[in-house]
């Protein structure tokens, strides 16, 4: 996990973690199911309960086993180490605070789409198939900045063409701005598991 310092290196405990599911059968199906369990996503919360990362179940088990995190929610099933069976985490919380200084997001297509929540800023349609639009067109010396770039569907982008919104008789749904620090943005385009929802803002828990 990035930013977690000493938890990033592998240990003998990690090497001892078996990819066995606690069933008697040892067929290929069970082996594949065990691998699926260990690579399942786990929500990692900071000491202050703010989401800090999405880890794998394997890494989460190691963190809990080393006493660097506590288990808050678990999945069905267990995995086996050399000495015991352990629960498979779904949510863990670090027992120490990882301080992350705010680093402004770099202007990019992905970051614009995330800021605008994959929604056309003219007609309001929500879609993964969007384009970038310069509010003041580049041919009118519009800048490539957070305040002048928005997400737009192909239809609206084509309609607006090389004009300003006023010239094209179109209206922005909101004024584009530099995105504010938001630790939850990494979850915006992920599937939110039911057991994660009590730990997330209501807007992401719908």
Backbone as CSV, one residue per row, in Angstrom:
resi,resn,N_x,N_y,N_z,CA_x,CA_y,CA_z,C_x,C_y,C_z
1,UNK,0.852,-1.196,0.000,0.000,0.000,0.000,0.875,1.228,0.000
2,UNK,0.646,2.134,-0.867,1.427,3.336,-0.968,1.298,4.179,0.281
3,UNK,2.410,4.740,0.662,2.390,5.664,1.784,2.380,4.984,3.134
4,UNK,2.379,3.630,3.159,2.290,2.947,4.433,3.653,2.560,4.971
5,UNK,4.719,2.932,4.296,6.069,2.732,4.784,6.407,1.282,4.981
6,UNK,6.658,0.869,6.219,7.166,-0.465,6.501,6.222,-1.585,6.158
7,UNK,4.957,-1.323,5.912,4.036,-2.411,5.610,4.166,-2.858,4.170
8,UNK,4.962,-2.175,3.366,5.039,-2.471,1.946,5.899,-3.690,1.649
9,UNK,6.872,-4.045,2.520,7.783,-5.137,2.230,7.176,-6.471,2.626
10,UNK,7.560,-7.528,1.900,7.040,-8.849,2.196,7.751,-9.423,3.418
11,UNK,7.060,-10.240,4.172,7.626,-10.867,5.353,7.422,-12.358,5.269
12,UNK,8.026,-13.074,6.210,7.840,-14.521,6.242,6.386,-14.861,6.492
13,UNK,5.683,-14.006,7.246,4.262,-14.241,7.498,3.487,-14.206,6.199
14,UNK,3.833,-13.232,5.328,3.150,-13.133,4.045,3.441,-14.357,3.200
15,UNK,4.694,-14.832,3.232,5.053,-15.994,2.444,4.363,-17.244,2.948
16,UNK,4.024,-17.250,4.252,3.367,-18.413,4.841,1.874,-18.443,4.577
17,UNK,1.330,-17.371,4.025,-0.102,-17.318,3.779,-0.452,-18.244,2.624
18,UNK,-1.258,-19.214,2.909,-1.611,-20.214,1.894,-2.810,-19.754,1.104
19,UNK,-2.884,-20.176,-0.145,-4.046,-19.873,-0.963,-4.990,-21.056,-0.940
20,UNK,-5.300,-21.535,0.254,-6.238,-22.624,0.420,-7.511,-22.088,1.026
21,UNK,-8.633,-22.546,0.519,-9.927,-22.238,1.115,-10.216,-23.325,2.120
22,UNK,-10.934,-23.042,3.174,-11.176,-24.018,4.221,-12.279,-24.990,3.822
23,UNK,-11.986,-25.759,2.794,-12.859,-26.853,2.387,-11.990,-28.089,2.290
24,UNK,-12.581,-29.242,2.302,-11.814,-30.480,2.261,-11.273,-30.743,0.853
25,UNK,-12.009,-30.345,-0.144,-11.581,-30.606,-1.520,-10.405,-29.725,-1.884
26,UNK,-9.508,-30.251,-2.714,-8.332,-29.508,-3.148,-8.276,-29.446,-4.674
27,UNK,-9.412,-29.430,-5.308,-9.468,-29.393,-6.758,-9.134,-28.032,-7.319
28,UNK,-9.091,-27.982,-8.612,-8.758,-26.736,-9.302,-9.781,-25.658,-8.993
29,UNK,-11.052,-26.043,-8.913,-12.098,-25.068,-8.626,-11.884,-24.382,-7.289
30,UNK,-11.530,-25.166,-6.257,-11.290,-24.596,-4.939,-10.045,-23.705,-4.951
31,UNK,-9.026,-24.126,-5.681,-7.792,-23.336,-5.784,-8.078,-21.981,-6.420
32,UNK,-8.840,-22.002,-7.511,-9.178,-20.753,-8.187,-10.041,-19.865,-7.296
33,UNK,-10.938,-20.489,-6.532,-11.791,-19.721,-5.635,-10.971,-19.069,-4.529
34,UNK,-9.950,-19.780,-4.031,-9.091,-19.224,-2.995,-8.311,-18.025,-3.510
35,UNK,-7.815,-18.124,-4.736,-7.086,-17.007,-5.329,-8.020,-15.813,-5.494
36,UNK,-9.251,-16.088,-5.901,-10.235,-15.018,-6.056,-10.489,-14.326,-4.724
37,UNK,-10.561,-15.098,-3.652,-10.788,-14.536,-2.324,-9.632,-13.638,-1.909
38,UNK,-8.407,-14.092,-2.142,-7.235,-13.345,-1.691,-6.974,-12.092,-2.513
39,UNK,-7.536,-12.037,-3.706,-7.351,-10.840,-4.540,-8.577,-9.925,-4.502
40,UNK,-9.552,-10.257,-3.670,-10.762,-9.439,-3.556,-10.414,-8.073,-2.963
41,UNK,-11.163,-7.026,-3.329,-10.866,-5.690,-2.820,-11.227,-5.532,-1.342
42,UNK,-10.401,-4.792,-0.643,-10.626,-4.496,0.769,-10.504,-2.986,0.959
43,UNK,-11.477,-2.402,1.607,-11.444,-0.976,1.901,-10.527,-0.742,3.103
44,UNK,-9.509,0.088,2.898,-8.564,0.395,3.967,-8.851,1.798,4.487
45,UNK,-9.157,1.898,5.772,-9.439,3.181,6.405,-8.235,3.656,7.205
46,UNK,-8.020,4.956,7.211,-6.985,5.538,8.045,-7.427,5.464,9.510
47,UNK,-6.569,5.858,10.420,-6.921,5.831,11.838,-8.162,6.664,12.119
48,UNK,-8.358,7.742,11.339,-9.509,8.627,11.521,-10.733,8.190,10.715
49,UNK,-10.713,6.971,10.201,-11.813,6.363,9.457,-12.002,6.958,8.051
50,UNK,-11.052,7.722,7.562,-11.114,8.242,6.195,-10.511,7.195,5.261
51,UNK,-11.193,6.825,4.165,-10.626,5.850,3.226,-9.276,6.318,2.702
52,UNK,-8.323,5.399,2.698,-6.983,5.751,2.262,-6.502,4.896,1.097
53,UNK,-7.123,3.732,0.915,-6.659,2.848,-0.149,-7.664,1.717,-0.366
54,UNK,-7.533,1.078,-1.528,-8.222,-0.187,-1.796,-7.120,-1.230,-1.915
55,UNK,-7.109,-2.170,-1.009,-6.073,-3.186,-0.970,-6.644,-4.525,-1.431
56,UNK,-5.799,-5.541,-1.476,-6.273,-6.900,-1.708,-6.504,-7.562,-0.353
57,UNK,-7.301,-8.608,-0.354,-7.545,-9.324,0.905,-6.242,-9.907,1.447
58,UNK,-5.378,-10.348,0.571,-4.091,-10.915,1.010,-3.287,-9.884,1.798
59,UNK,-3.134,-8.677,1.243,-2.387,-7.625,1.926,-3.074,-7.231,3.232
60,UNK,-4.411,-7.186,3.220,-5.149,-6.813,4.424,-4.945,-7.841,5.539
61,UNK,-4.921,-9.112,5.176,-4.695,-10.163,6.173,-3.321,-9.999,6.811
62,UNK,-2.326,-9.653,5.998,-0.976,-9.446,6.520,-0.946,-8.262,7.487
63,UNK,-1.596,-7.166,7.107,-1.609,-5.979,7.968,-2.267,-6.274,9.316
64,UNK,-3.388,-7.000,9.265,-4.074,-7.359,10.510,-3.211,-8.305,11.333
65,UNK,-2.603,-9.282,10.668,-1.769,-10.251,11.365,-0.554,-9.626,12.030
66,UNK,-0.021,-8.563,11.444,1.155,-7.885,12.009,0.761,-6.821,13.041
67,UNK,-0.541,-6.679,13.280,-0.989,-5.706,14.264,-0.977,-4.274,13.763
68,UNK,-0.877,-4.074,12.460,-0.858,-2.732,11.887,-2.260,-2.254,11.498
69,UNK,-3.233,-3.140,11.567,-4.610,-2.784,11.243,-5.556,-3.661,12.036
70,UNK,-6.785,-3.184,12.178,-7.806,-3.975,12.852,-8.901,-4.343,11.854
71,UNK,-9.480,-5.499,12.041,-10.550,-5.976,11.171,-11.865,-5.350,11.605
72,UNK,-12.535,-4.665,10.662,-13.836,-4.064,10.968,-14.984,-4.869,10.383
73,UNK,-14.813,-5.322,9.150,-15.841,-6.131,8.504,-15.156,-7.265,7.758
74,UNK,-15.800,-8.417,7.715,-15.200,-9.564,7.047,-16.122,-10.152,5.984
75,UNK,-15.521,-10.938,5.104,-16.261,-11.640,4.071,-16.587,-13.048,4.553
76,UNK,-17.361,-13.743,3.751,-17.609,-15.156,4.029,-16.349,-15.954,3.728
77,UNK,-16.119,-17.008,4.496,-14.988,-17.874,4.244,-13.748,-17.477,5.019
78,UNK,-12.779,-18.373,5.010,-11.504,-18.144,5.673,-10.376,-18.632,4.778
79,UNK,-9.170,-18.217,5.119,-7.984,-18.753,4.456,-7.086,-19.344,5.538
80,UNK,-6.178,-20.206,5.121,-5.370,-20.952,6.067,-3.916,-20.512,6.017
81,UNK,-3.354,-20.232,7.180,-1.917,-20.025,7.290,-1.318,-21.328,7.803
82,UNK,-0.038,-21.329,8.061,0.596,-22.547,8.557,0.017,-22.956,9.905
83,UNK,-0.330,-21.949,10.712,-0.744,-22.254,12.092,-2.232,-22.127,12.365
84,UNK,-2.976,-21.413,11.511,-4.378,-21.181,11.852,-5.190,-20.773,10.631
85,UNK,-6.514,-20.773,10.818,-7.424,-20.230,9.822,-7.728,-18.780,10.194
86,UNK,-7.767,-17.909,9.207,-8.013,-16.494,9.481,-9.191,-15.998,8.659
87,UNK,-9.898,-15.016,9.221,-11.027,-14.419,8.518,-10.536,-13.581,7.344
88,UNK,-11.382,-13.485,6.325,-11.052,-12.693,5.137,-11.655,-11.303,5.297
89,UNK,-10.835,-10.268,5.344,-11.357,-8.909,5.579,-12.119,-8.345,4.384
90,UNK,-13.034,-7.443,4.688,-13.668,-6.603,3.672,-13.338,-5.140,3.952
91,UNK,-13.202,-4.815,5.267,-12.787,-3.468,5.681,-11.796,-3.603,6.829
92,UNK,-10.691,-2.882,6.723,-9.742,-2.820,7.824,-9.455,-1.349,8.144
93,UNK,-8.981,-1.114,9.348,-8.628,0.243,9.783,-7.218,0.228,10.337
94,UNK,-6.369,1.121,9.829,-5.005,1.217,10.321,-5.002,1.669,11.777
95,UNK,-4.036,1.177,12.534,-3.953,1.551,13.948,-3.042,2.759,14.142
96,UNK,-2.545,3.326,13.058,-1.733,4.538,13.111,-2.219,5.479,12.011
97,UNK,-1.942,6.751,12.169,-2.418,7.740,11.205,-1.386,7.960,10.103
98,UNK,-1.827,7.767,8.862,-0.985,8.062,7.710,-1.334,9.465,7.238
99,UNK,-0.384,10.359,7.320,-0.626,11.751,6.917,-0.334,11.898,5.430
100,UNK,-1.312,12.391,4.712,-1.170,12.574,3.277,-1.362,14.044,2.928
101,UNK,-0.287,14.734,2.583,-0.437,16.147,2.197,-1.229,16.253,0.904
102,UNK,-2.020,17.313,0.823,-2.835,17.503,-0.381,-1.943,17.865,-1.559
103,UNK,-2.070,17.084,-2.608,-1.360,17.354,-3.859,-2.419,17.663,-4.918
104,UNK,-2.409,18.853,-5.472,-3.416,19.208,-6.486,-3.437,18.200,-7.629
105,UNK,-4.617,17.858,-8.073,-4.757,16.916,-9.176,-4.210,17.525,-10.459
106,UNK,-3.556,16.693,-11.237,-3.045,17.148,-12.515,-4.189,17.181,-13.523
107,UNK,-4.270,18.251,-14.278,-5.341,18.398,-15.259,-5.216,17.310,-16.322
108,UNK,-6.235,16.507,-16.454,-6.263,15.422,-17.435,-7.714,15.078,-17.746
109,UNK,-7.913,14.318,-18.794,-9.275,13.916,-19.164,-9.939,13.156,-18.014
110,UNK,-9.218,12.204,-17.428,-9.788,11.403,-16.346,-10.181,12.278,-15.160
111,UNK,-9.312,13.238,-14.790,-9.596,14.088,-13.639,-10.769,15.039,-13.909
112,UNK,-10.896,15.489,-15.141,-12.051,16.329,-15.503,-13.333,15.514,-15.386
113,UNK,-13.314,14.297,-15.891,-14.501,13.437,-15.822,-14.868,13.133,-14.369
114,UNK,-13.860,12.897,-13.530,-14.128,12.635,-12.119,-14.717,13.867,-11.443
115,UNK,-14.135,15.029,-11.715,-14.654,16.263,-11.118,-16.107,16.495,-11.524
116,UNK,-16.402,16.255,-12.808,-17.750,16.491,-13.332,-18.657,15.271,-13.188
117,UNK,-18.157,14.250,-12.488,-18.937,13.043,-12.181,-19.479,12.371,-13.440
118,UNK,-18.642,12.347,-14.475,-18.991,11.699,-15.739,-20.350,12.178,-16.262
119,UNK,-20.567,13.481,-16.117,-21.834,14.087,-16.526,-21.571,15.231,-17.498
120,UNK,-22.307,15.256,-18.603,-22.189,16.366,-19.548,-22.600,17.656,-18.850
121,UNK,-21.755,18.661,-18.923,-22.018,19.909,-18.214,-22.979,20.828,-18.958
122,UNK,-23.514,20.352,-20.073,-24.504,21.141,-20.828,-25.896,20.525,-20.743
123,UNK,-26.014,19.254,-21.086,-27.348,18.638,-21.092,-27.625,17.786,-19.854
124,UNK,-26.585,17.448,-19.100,-26.774,16.698,-17.867,-26.783,15.198,-18.014
125,UNK,-26.556,14.683,-19.220,-26.553,13.240,-19.402,-25.317,12.639,-18.745
126,UNK,-25.487,11.509,-18.080,-24.381,10.832,-17.410,-23.948,9.646,-18.259
127,UNK,-22.674,9.617,-18.619,-22.193,8.581,-19.525,-20.684,8.431,-19.409
128,UNK,-20.175,7.194,-19.607,-18.722,7.004,-19.632,-18.120,7.451,-20.957
129,UNK,-18.977,7.694,-21.951,-18.518,8.115,-23.273,-18.667,9.626,-23.405
130,UNK,-17.671,10.358,-22.917,-17.712,11.810,-22.942,-16.486,12.377,-23.656
131,UNK,-16.532,13.667,-23.925,-15.411,14.364,-24.536,-15.072,15.571,-23.664
132,UNK,-13.951,16.199,-23.977,-13.585,17.440,-23.294,-13.999,18.626,-24.149
133,UNK,-14.495,19.662,-23.492,-14.873,20.883,-24.207,-14.228,22.085,-23.532
134,UNK,-13.663,22.962,-24.347,-13.139,24.233,-23.839,-14.266,25.257,-23.872
135,UNK,-14.653,25.742,-22.694,-15.771,26.682,-22.588,-15.541,27.867,-23.525
136,UNK,-14.410,28.518,-23.361,-13.982,29.510,-24.351,-13.082,28.758,-25.327
137,UNK,-13.479,28.603,-26.568,-12.742,27.762,-27.513,-11.276,28.146,-27.652
138,UNK,-10.471,27.158,-27.975,-9.048,27.404,-28.158,-8.796,28.410,-29.274
139,UNK,-9.641,28.372,-30.305,-9.433,29.300,-31.425,-9.746,30.745,-31.019
140,UNK,-10.433,30.898,-29.872,-10.662,32.230,-29.313,-9.718,32.485,-28.135
141,UNK,-8.609,31.757,-28.148,-7.554,31.880,-27.146,-8.018,31.458,-25.755
142,UNK,-8.909,30.488,-25.723,-9.319,29.928,-24.435,-8.201,29.079,-23.849
143,UNK,-7.994,29.180,-22.557,-6.895,28.468,-21.895,-7.269,27.017,-21.597
144,UNK,-6.242,26.184,-21.512,-6.447,24.780,-21.128,-6.244,24.687,-19.617
145,UNK,-7.267,25.110,-18.875,-7.207,25.162,-17.417,-8.452,24.515,-16.823
146,UNK,-8.408,24.262,-15.514,-9.558,23.681,-14.819,-10.804,24.542,-15.007
147,UNK,-10.620,25.848,-15.038,-11.751,26.772,-15.109,-12.314,26.920,-16.518
148,UNK,-11.671,26.281,-17.510,-12.131,26.451,-18.891,-12.348,25.130,-19.611
149,UNK,-12.234,24.024,-18.897,-12.426,22.709,-19.515,-13.509,21.951,-18.764
150,UNK,-14.453,21.386,-19.507,-15.542,20.630,-18.889,-15.806,19.349,-19.670
151,UNK,-16.522,18.447,-19.032,-16.964,17.224,-19.706,-18.211,17.532,-20.524
152,UNK,-18.271,16.977,-21.721,-19.428,17.200,-22.592,-19.685,15.956,-23.425
153,UNK,-20.940,15.670,-23.662,-21.276,14.553,-24.544,-20.956,14.964,-25.983
154,UNK,-20.855,13.983,-26.849,-20.487,14.261,-28.236,-21.502,15.169,-28.922
155,UNK,-22.793,14.965,-28.629,-23.840,15.762,-29.248,-23.698,17.234,-28.873
156,UNK,-23.495,17.508,-27.577,-23.365,18.896,-27.132,-22.062,19.519,-27.629
157,UNK,-21.012,18.726,-27.650,-19.729,19.237,-28.120,-19.818,19.623,-29.592
158,UNK,-20.514,18.796,-30.367,-20.683,19.083,-31.787,-21.558,20.319,-32.000
159,UNK,-22.598,20.437,-31.185,-23.497,21.583,-31.295,-22.786,22.888,-30.925
160,UNK,-21.970,22.835,-29.883,-21.276,24.035,-29.432,-20.159,24.420,-30.405
161,UNK,-19.497,23.401,-30.951,-18.431,23.607,-31.934,-17.390,24.605,-31.428
162,UNK,-17.045,25.584,-32.219,-16.015,26.537,-31.846,-16.552,27.820,-31.253
163,UNK,-17.745,27.740,-30.643,-18.370,28.936,-30.069,-18.314,28.914,-28.548
164,UNK,-18.570,30.043,-27.941,-18.739,30.099,-26.493,-20.153,29.619,-26.181
165,UNK,-20.454,29.275,-24.923,-21.817,28.864,-24.584,-22.859,29.926,-24.955
166,UNK,-22.514,31.185,-24.739,-23.455,32.261,-25.069,-23.715,32.317,-26.573
167,UNK,-22.660,32.194,-27.349,-22.805,32.234,-28.807,-23.601,31.037,-29.318
168,UNK,-23.436,29.890,-28.666,-24.149,28.677,-29.089,-25.507,28.547,-28.412
169,UNK,-25.857,29.522,-27.556,-27.112,29.511,-26.815,-27.243,28.239,-25.967
170,UNK,-26.157,27.956,-25.281,-26.096,26.804,-24.377,-25.676,27.299,-22.996
171,UNK,-26.050,26.567,-21.975,-25.757,26.997,-20.613,-25.065,25.888,-19.842
172,UNK,-24.000,26.265,-19.131,-23.306,25.321,-18.269,-24.142,25.035,-17.031
173,UNK,-24.115,23.784,-16.588,-24.864,23.427,-15.383,-24.223,24.007,-14.130
174,UNK,-22.911,24.239,-14.171,-22.211,24.851,-13.051,-20.879,25.402,-13.541
175,UNK,-20.344,26.324,-12.783,-19.072,26.938,-13.156,-17.918,25.976,-12.880
176,UNK,-17.082,25.712,-13.862,-15.951,24.794,-13.638,-14.900,25.415,-12.724
177,UNK,-14.410,24.603,-11.776,-13.414,25.072,-10.818,-12.363,23.993,-10.575
178,UNK,-11.275,24.399,-9.931,-10.264,23.429,-9.519,-10.884,22.521,-8.461
179,UNK,-10.776,21.195,-8.596,-11.394,20.293,-7.610,-10.764,20.437,-6.228
180,UNK,-11.600,20.360,-5.217,-11.140,20.436,-3.844,-10.627,19.066,-3.385
181,UNK,-9.789,19.035,-2.348,-9.316,17.747,-1.827,-10.492,16.853,-1.455
182,UNK,-10.476,15.638,-1.914,-11.576,14.722,-1.647,-11.037,13.291,-1.556
183,UNK,-10.877,12.755,-0.338,-10.329,11.407,-0.185,-11.243,10.318,-0.729
184,UNK,-12.478,10.672,-1.053,-13.424,9.679,-1.536,-13.453,9.553,-3.055
185,UNK,-12.699,10.398,-3.749,-12.749,10.391,-5.210,-12.248,9.074,-5.798
186,UNK,-11.362,8.400,-5.083,-10.857,7.128,-5.594,-11.949,6.059,-5.644
187,UNK,-13.087,6.324,-4.967,-14.175,5.362,-4.924,-15.304,5.687,-5.899
188,UNK,-15.210,6.815,-6.580,-16.340,7.290,-7.376,-16.726,6.342,-8.502
189,UNK,-15.762,5.687,-9.108,-16.062,4.801,-10.230,-15.885,3.334,-9.873
190,UNK,-15.900,3.015,-8.592,-15.784,1.628,-8.145,-17.138,1.107,-7.686
191,UNK,-17.277,-0.198,-7.701,-18.467,-0.826,-7.143,-18.363,-0.743,-5.620
192,UNK,-19.359,-0.136,-4.985,-19.361,0.018,-3.533,-20.066,-1.186,-2.915
193,UNK,-19.319,-1.989,-2.178,-19.901,-3.166,-1.543,-20.838,-2.741,-0.413
194,UNK,-21.833,-3.564,-0.167,-22.839,-3.212,0.839,-22.222,-2.946,2.208
195,UNK,-21.240,-3.763,2.597,-20.651,-3.603,3.918,-19.762,-2.363,4.016
196,UNK,-19.406,-1.759,2.869,-18.614,-0.528,2.890,-19.472,0.708,3.159
197,UNK,-20.742,0.635,2.802,-21.589,1.825,2.782,-21.676,2.583,4.107
198,UNK,-21.753,1.917,5.264,-21.817,2.686,6.522,-20.569,3.527,6.791
199,UNK,-19.480,3.235,6.094,-18.224,3.953,6.326,-17.975,5.039,5.267
200,UNK,-18.939,5.230,4.377,-18.755,6.173,3.274,-19.856,7.229,3.286
201,UNK,-19.604,8.392,2.708,-20.630,9.435,2.626,-21.861,8.914,1.890
202,UNK,-23.012,9.449,2.235,-24.261,8.956,1.652,-24.269,9.091,0.132
203,UNK,-23.579,10.095,-0.405,-23.584,10.296,-1.858,-22.932,9.144,-2.579
204,UNK,-21.971,8.482,-1.932,-21.307,7.349,-2.554,-21.978,6.030,-2.193
205,UNK,-22.891,6.077,-1.248,-23.499,4.850,-0.759,-24.812,4.511,-1.439
206,UNK,-25.217,5.324,-2.414,-26.486,5.070,-3.071,-26.431,3.808,-3.888
